[in-house]
Amino acid sequence: MPRVGGKVKTNRSLAKRIKLTKKGKIKRWKGGYSHYALRKDKKYKRQAKKAVIMEKKHPRYDKIVKMIEPSL
């Protein structure tokens, strides 16, 4: 819940994990790549390295962007 009368601040934990592209899409990386890596398939680990692009039509897009850049 936001503070009453205080500054509007960026959610730093989220801002470190994702980036906004020039076209306004969200670029994020999958988790779970290194933890218990011996148990996971090579295919899973290879796909987890790649970034995932979240389109503007994603249901949580507006909420995430507001957390990163509250001024928007």
N, CA, C and O atoms as CSV, one atom per row, in Angstrom:
chain,resi,resn,atom,element,x,y,z
A,1,MET,N,N,0.840,-1.177,0.000
A,1,MET,CA,C,0.000,0.000,0.000
A,1,MET,C,C,0.891,1.248,0.000
A,1,MET,O,O,1.819,1.333,0.803
A,2,PRO,N,N,0.628,2.208,-0.877
A,2,PRO,CA,C,1.483,3.397,-0.953
A,2,PRO,C,C,1.346,4.281,0.281
A,2,PRO,O,O,0.318,4.302,0.958
A,3,ARG,N,N,2.415,5.001,0.539
A,3,ARG,CA,C,2.404,5.930,1.669
A,3,ARG,C,C,1.498,7.112,1.370
A,3,ARG,O,O,1.345,7.518,0.218
A,4,VAL,N,N,0.907,7.651,2.405
A,4,VAL,CA,C,0.073,8.839,2.247
A,4,VAL,C,C,0.970,10.057,2.445
A,4,VAL,O,O,1.598,10.205,3.494
A,5,GLY,N,N,1.031,10.920,1.448
A,5,GLY,CA,C,1.808,12.141,1.557
A,5,GLY,C,C,3.296,11.973,1.331
A,5,GLY,O,O,4.038,12.949,1.440
A,6,GLY,N,N,3.764,10.767,1.018
A,6,GLY,CA,C,5.188,10.537,0.799
A,6,GLY,C,C,5.524,10.500,-0.681
A,6,GLY,O,O,4.666,10.713,-1.537
A,7,LYS,N,N,6.780,10.227,-0.962
A,7,LYS,CA,C,7.225,10.141,-2.347
A,7,LYS,C,C,6.718,8.853,-2.987
A,7,LYS,O,O,6.513,7.850,-2.303
A,8,VAL,N,N,6.523,8.886,-4.279
A,8,VAL,CA,C,6.181,7.682,-5.029
A,8,VAL,C,C,7.501,7.070,-5.468
A,8,VAL,O,O,8.255,7.689,-6.219
A,9,LYS,N,N,7.782,5.863,-5.004
A,9,LYS,CA,C,9.090,5.263,-5.241
A,9,LYS,C,C,8.992,4.045,-6.148
A,9,LYS,O,O,7.971,3.358,-6.200
A,10,THR,N,N,10.084,3.802,-6.859
A,10,THR,CA,C,10.211,2.634,-7.718
A,10,THR,C,C,10.417,1.396,-6.859
A,10,THR,O,O,11.117,1.448,-5.848
A,11,ASN,N,N,9.815,0.290,-7.255
A,11,ASN,CA,C,10.050,-0.988,-6.593
A,11,ASN,C,C,11.414,-1.492,-7.065
A,11,ASN,O,O,11.524,-2.034,-8.165
A,12,ARG,N,N,12.454,-1.318,-6.245
A,12,ARG,CA,C,13.828,-1.609,-6.654
A,12,ARG,C,C,14.055,-3.097,-6.910
A,12,ARG,O,O,14.810,-3.448,-7.817
A,13,SER,N,N,13.426,-3.976,-6.139
A,13,SER,CA,C,13.640,-5.404,-6.340
A,13,SER,C,C,13.133,-5.841,-7.709
A,13,SER,O,O,13.730,-6.708,-8.346
A,14,LEU,N,N,12.045,-5.248,-8.158
A,14,LEU,CA,C,11.506,-5.571,-9.474
A,14,LEU,C,C,12.316,-4.895,-10.576
A,14,LEU,O,O,12.544,-5.484,-11.632
A,15,ALA,N,N,12.746,-3.669,-10.332
A,15,ALA,CA,C,13.500,-2.914,-11.335
A,15,ALA,C,C,14.835,-3.580,-11.664
A,15,ALA,O,O,15.340,-3.420,-12.775
A,16,LYS,N,N,15.412,-4.320,-10.721
A,16,LYS,CA,C,16.679,-5.012,-10.964
A,16,LYS,C,C,16.482,-6.278,-11.794
A,16,LYS,O,O,17.421,-6.752,-12.434
A,17,ARG,N,N,15.275,-6.826,-11.786
A,17,ARG,CA,C,15.018,-8.101,-12.453
A,17,ARG,C,C,14.468,-7.970,-13.867
A,17,ARG,O,O,14.588,-8.906,-14.658
A,18,ILE,N,N,13.872,-6.840,-14.201
A,18,ILE,CA,C,13.289,-6.674,-15.525
A,18,ILE,C,C,13.710,-5.348,-16.138
A,18,ILE,O,O,14.150,-4.434,-15.440
A,19,LYS,N,N,13.566,-5.259,-17.460
A,19,LYS,CA,C,13.894,-4.027,-18.164
A,19,LYS,C,C,12.771,-3.695,-19.137
A,19,LYS,O,O,12.086,-4.586,-19.639
A,20,LEU,N,N,12.591,-2.409,-19.395
A,20,LEU,CA,C,11.645,-1.974,-20.413
A,20,LEU,C,C,12.395,-1.784,-21.720
A,20,LEU,O,O,13.461,-1.168,-21.740
A,21,THR,N,N,11.849,-2.309,-22.817
A,21,THR,CA,C,12.463,-2.120,-24.124
A,21,THR,C,C,12.057,-0.761,-24.681
A,21,THR,O,O,11.215,-0.074,-24.102
A,22,LYS,N,N,12.657,-0.376,-25.805
A,22,LYS,CA,C,12.330,0.915,-26.411
A,22,LYS,C,C,10.874,0.984,-26.860
A,22,LYS,O,O,10.265,2.054,-26.850
A,23,LYS,N,N,10.322,-0.158,-27.251
A,23,LYS,CA,C,8.927,-0.183,-27.697
A,23,LYS,C,C,7.954,-0.328,-26.538
A,23,LYS,O,O,6.744,-0.402,-26.752
A,24,GLY,N,N,8.471,-0.372,-25.305
A,24,GLY,CA,C,7.605,-0.420,-24.134
A,24,GLY,C,C,7.263,-1.813,-23.650
A,24,GLY,O,O,6.463,-1.960,-22.726
A,25,LYS,N,N,7.848,-2.841,-24.248
A,25,LYS,CA,C,7.605,-4.201,-23.783
A,25,LYS,C,C,8.495,-4.477,-22.577
A,25,LYS,O,O,9.466,-3.759,-22.338
A,26,ILE,N,N,8.163,-5.514,-21.824
A,26,ILE,CA,C,8.931,-5.879,-20.637
A,26,ILE,C,C,9.797,-7.085,-20.968
A,26,ILE,O,O,9.313,-8.078,-21.514
A,27,LYS,N,N,11.093,-6.991,-20.631
A,27,LYS,CA,C,12.031,-8.084,-20.845
A,27,LYS,C,C,12.408,-8.630,-19.481
A,27,LYS,O,O,12.878,-7.888,-18.619
A,28,ARG,N,N,12.202,-9.943,-19.280
A,28,ARG,CA,C,12.528,-10.563,-18.001
A,28,ARG,C,C,13.231,-11.890,-18.249
A,28,ARG,O,O,13.215,-12.415,-19.362
A,29,TRP,N,N,13.840,-12.417,-17.214
A,29,TRP,CA,C,14.531,-13.691,-17.309
A,29,TRP,C,C,13.865,-14.687,-16.392
A,29,TRP,O,O,13.345,-14.321,-15.338
A,30,LYS,N,N,13.880,-15.954,-16.791
A,30,LYS,CA,C,13.252,-17.005,-15.999
A,30,LYS,C,C,14.107,-17.320,-14.774
A,30,LYS,O,O,15.332,-17.204,-14.810
A,31,GLY,N,N,13.454,-17.714,-13.709
A,31,GLY,CA,C,14.158,-18.063,-12.483
A,31,GLY,C,C,14.450,-19.552,-12.411
A,31,GLY,O,O,14.032,-20.319,-13.278
A,32,GLY,N,N,15.168,-19.954,-11.373
A,32,GLY,CA,C,15.426,-21.364,-11.128
A,32,GLY,C,C,16.487,-21.968,-12.015
A,32,GLY,O,O,16.510,-23.185,-12.201
A,33,TYR,N,N,17.370,-21.150,-12.569
A,33,TYR,CA,C,18.366,-21.660,-13.507
A,33,TYR,C,C,19.510,-22.366,-12.782
A,33,TYR,O,O,19.980,-23.398,-13.262
A,34,SER,N,N,19.966,-21.855,-11.662
A,34,SER,CA,C,21.164,-22.402,-11.025
A,34,SER,C,C,20.873,-23.254,-9.786
A,34,SER,O,O,21.711,-24.065,-9.393
A,35,HIS,N,N,19.722,-23.087,-9.177
A,35,HIS,CA,C,19.414,-23.820,-7.950
A,35,HIS,C,C,19.011,-25.252,-8.276
A,35,HIS,O,O,18.094,-25.471,-9.068
A,36,TYR,N,N,19.686,-26.229,-7.676
A,36,TYR,CA,C,19.461,-27.653,-7.956
A,36,TYR,C,C,19.581,-27.947,-9.451
A,36,TYR,O,O,18.743,-28.646,-10.021
A,37,ALA,N,N,20.605,-27.419,-10.069
A,37,ALA,CA,C,20.747,-27.516,-11.518
A,37,ALA,C,C,20.991,-28.950,-11.993
A,37,ALA,O,O,20.657,-29.280,-13.132
A,38,LEU,N,N,21.564,-29.804,-11.150
A,38,LEU,CA,C,21.856,-31.173,-11.573
A,38,LEU,C,C,20.583,-31.976,-11.826
A,38,LEU,O,O,20.590,-32.916,-12.622
A,39,ARG,N,N,19.508,-31.617,-11.164
A,39,ARG,CA,C,18.250,-32.356,-11.298
A,39,ARG,C,C,17.447,-31.945,-12.525
A,39,ARG,O,O,16.495,-32.629,-12.900
A,40,LYS,N,N,17.815,-30.850,-13.144
A,40,LYS,CA,C,16.991,-30.294,-14.215
A,40,LYS,C,C,17.498,-30.721,-15.588
A,40,LYS,O,O,18.691,-30.952,-15.783
A,41,ASP,N,N,16.577,-30.820,-16.525
A,41,ASP,CA,C,16.918,-31.205,-17.892
A,41,ASP,C,C,17.795,-30.153,-18.545
A,41,ASP,O,O,17.748,-28.975,-18.190
A,42,LYS,N,N,18.599,-30.598,-19.508
A,42,LYS,CA,C,19.419,-29.649,-20.274
A,42,LYS,C,C,18.531,-28.681,-21.037
A,42,LYS,O,O,18.834,-27.492,-21.145
A,43,LYS,N,N,17.428,-29.207,-21.567
A,43,LYS,CA,C,16.513,-28.362,-22.335
A,43,LYS,C,C,15.937,-27.251,-21.455
A,43,LYS,O,O,15.850,-26.100,-21.883
A,44,TYR,N,N,15.545,-27.593,-20.232
A,44,TYR,CA,C,14.983,-26.599,-19.312
A,44,TYR,C,C,16.013,-25.518,-18.994
A,44,TYR,O,O,15.700,-24.327,-19.014
A,45,LYS,N,N,17.243,-25.941,-18.701
A,45,LYS,CA,C,18.290,-24.977,-18.346
A,45,LYS,C,C,18.646,-24.090,-19.530
A,45,LYS,O,O,18.900,-22.897,-19.361
A,46,ARG,N,N,18.664,-24.660,-20.715
A,46,ARG,CA,C,18.973,-23.887,-21.921
A,46,ARG,C,C,17.881,-22.847,-22.187
A,46,ARG,O,O,18.184,-21.711,-22.552
A,47,GLN,N,N,16.628,-23.225,-22.008
A,47,GLN,CA,C,15.525,-22.297,-22.241
A,47,GLN,C,C,15.424,-21.247,-21.134
A,47,GLN,O,O,14.960,-20.132,-21.376
A,48,ALA,N,N,15.855,-21.598,-19.924
A,48,ALA,CA,C,15.781,-20.654,-18.807
A,48,ALA,C,C,16.793,-19.523,-18.954
A,48,ALA,O,O,16.615,-18.460,-18.360
A,49,LYS,N,N,17.850,-19.733,-19.733
A,49,LYS,CA,C,18.852,-18.685,-19.956
A,49,LYS,C,C,18.285,-17.533,-20.772
A,49,LYS,O,O,18.681,-16.380,-20.601
A,50,LYS,N,N,17.355,-17.858,-21.659
A,50,LYS,CA,C,16.841,-16.863,-22.598
A,50,LYS,C,C,15.884,-15.888,-21.919
A,50,LYS,O,O,15.188,-16.233,-20.964
A,51,ALA,N,N,15.868,-14.688,-22.429
A,51,ALA,CA,C,14.949,-13.672,-21.912
A,51,ALA,C,C,13.552,-13.917,-22.478
A,51,ALA,O,O,13.394,-14.475,-23.564
A,52,VAL,N,N,12.550,-13.490,-21.726
A,52,VAL,CA,C,11.155,-13.604,-22.139
A,52,VAL,C,C,10.622,-12.189,-22.331
A,52,VAL,O,O,10.831,-11.322,-21.483
A,53,ILE,N,N,9.937,-11.958,-23.437
A,53,ILE,CA,C,9.359,-10.649,-23.718
A,53,ILE,C,C,7.880,-10.674,-23.348
A,53,ILE,O,O,7.129,-11.530,-23.816
A,54,MET,N,N,7.469,-9.732,-22.508
A,54,MET,CA,C,6.077,-9.624,-22.099
A,54,MET,C,C,5.421,-8.498,-22.907
A,54,MET,O,O,5.842,-7.343,-22.838
A,55,GLU,N,N,4.404,-8.849,-23.658
A,55,GLU,CA,C,3.720,-7.883,-24.520
A,55,GLU,C,C,2.846,-6.936,-23.692
A,55,GLU,O,O,2.557,-7.199,-22.525
A,56,LYS,N,N,2.436,-5.839,-24.312
A,56,LYS,CA,C,1.593,-4.852,-23.629
A,56,LYS,C,C,0.200,-5.390,-23.327
A,56,LYS,O,O,-0.476,-4.882,-22.432
A,57,LYS,N,N,-0.236,-6.405,-24.055
A,57,LYS,CA,C,-1.579,-6.948,-23.834
A,57,LYS,C,C,-1.625,-7.966,-22.683
A,57,LYS,O,O,-2.694,-8.494,-22.375
A,58,HIS,N,N,-0.492,-8.243,-22.053
A,58,HIS,CA,C,-0.442,-9.163,-20.917
A,58,HIS,C,C,-1.281,-8.595,-19.767
A,58,HIS,O,O,-1.243,-7.387,-19.532
A,59,PRO,N,N,-2.038,-9.433,-19.044
A,59,PRO,CA,C,-2.933,-8.927,-17.999
A,59,PRO,C,C,-2.238,-8.147,-16.873
A,59,PRO,O,O,-2.841,-7.238,-16.301
A,60,ARG,N,N,-0.985,-8.482,-16.546
A,60,ARG,CA,C,-0.292,-7.799,-15.447
A,60,ARG,C,C,0.625,-6.680,-15.918
A,60,ARG,O,O,1.334,-6.085,-15.107
A,61,TYR,N,N,0.624,-6.384,-17.213
A,61,TYR,CA,C,1.554,-5.399,-17.778
A,61,TYR,C,C,1.453,-4.036,-17.088
A,61,TYR,O,O,2.467,-3.488,-16.657
A,62,ASP,N,N,0.252,-3.491,-16.978
A,62,ASP,CA,C,0.071,-2.155,-16.402
A,62,ASP,C,C,0.555,-2.087,-14.953
A,62,ASP,O,O,1.178,-1.107,-14.546
A,63,LYS,N,N,0.267,-3.128,-14.184
A,63,LYS,CA,C,0.670,-3.152,-12.778
A,63,LYS,C,C,2.197,-3.172,-12.647
A,63,LYS,O,O,2.760,-2.480,-11.799
A,64,ILE,N,N,2.858,-3.964,-13.484
A,64,ILE,CA,C,4.313,-4.087,-13.421
A,64,ILE,C,C,4.993,-2.791,-13.833
A,64,ILE,O,O,5.943,-2.355,-13.183
A,65,VAL,N,N,4.517,-2.175,-14.905
A,65,VAL,CA,C,5.117,-0.925,-15.374
A,65,VAL,C,C,4.951,0.168,-14.322
A,65,VAL,O,O,5.855,0.980,-14.127
A,66,LYS,N,N,3.825,0.194,-13.655
A,66,LYS,CA,C,3.600,1.208,-12.614
A,66,LYS,C,C,4.555,1.007,-11.434
A,66,LYS,O,O,4.949,1.977,-10.786
A,67,MET,N,N,4.927,-0.237,-11.153
A,67,MET,CA,C,5.871,-0.510,-10.072
A,67,MET,C,C,7.291,-0.084,-10.444
A,67,MET,O,O,8.062,0.342,-9.585
A,68,ILE,N,N,7.633,-0.201,-11.737
A,68,ILE,CA,C,8.976,0.172,-12.188
A,68,ILE,C,C,9.100,1.679,-12.329
A,68,ILE,O,O,10.050,2.286,-11.833
A,69,GLU,N,N,8.136,2.274,-13.006
A,69,GLU,CA,C,8.165,3.711,-13.259
A,69,GLU,C,C,6.865,4.332,-12.752
A,69,GLU,O,O,5.918,4.494,-13.521
A,70,PRO,N,N,6.811,4.676,-11.481
A,70,PRO,CA,C,5.572,5.190,-10.902
A,70,PRO,C,C,5.116,6.514,-11.499
A,70,PRO,O,O,3.949,6.881,-11.366
A,71,SER,N,N,6.020,7.234,-12.155
A,71,SER,CA,C,5.645,8.533,-12.722
A,71,SER,C,C,4.798,8.399,-13.983
A,71,SER,O,O,4.171,9.368,-14.411
A,72,LEU,N,N,4.771,7.198,-14.588
A,72,LEU,CA,C,3.988,7.006,-15.820
A,72,LEU,C,C,2.517,6.855,-15.529
A,72,LEU,O,O,1.719,6.686,-16.452
